[in-house]
Amino acid sequence: MVAGIVYSLLMTTLTLDLPEALTAELDAAVQAGWFTSQAEAVRAAVRDLVSHRKLALLETQQMADIDWAVKAAAK
């Protein structure tokens, strides 16, 4: 679940190329027990990316609304 969104269990297969250093970091996270597999770690990273982008967009919109309200109140 990301920001109140429940994703379906239907999966799409992606093929991606990662630098060896990033792959080593991914493997270390799996070996440390943070994730059960590389796929789970990548899914978590994508969920975090989506969540952070949505929150950043929401914050930008809220700041624009606040700016508009302040300017409207000053008139």
Buried (B, 14 or more C-beta within 10 A) or exposed (E): EBEEEEEEEEEEEEEEEEEEEEEEEBEEBBEEEEBEEBEEBBBEEEBEEBBEEBEEEEEEEEEEEEEEEEEEEEE
